[in-house]
Amino acid sequence: MINIQLDMWPAGTEHGKYSLGRITFANDEVTTFVNPRYGSYNVTVYATNGRVIRRGVVKNWPRVARSRMELLIAGLKACGYK
């Protein structure tokens, strides 16, 4: 699982930081079992209180050929963000 914690750092310092929410990517394990070079992920976006805001799915992601940052962008798009 990939867990991305979003924090606000007021004035650019960690002092006084607070959460803006988080995003998780859970591998469905089916795609990876068939071909380890690919993965399919269930993406969930959470609010600061832990409430689910959006869900999406990224299927057949080329794990070796594409970066994790590209996966993050694909996941946000799968959740309906433009």
ABEGO torsion letter per residue (X at the ends): XBBBBBBBBBGGBABGBBBAEBBBBBBAGAAAAABAABBBBBBBBBBAAGBBABBBBBBGBBAAABBAAAAAAAAAAAAGBX
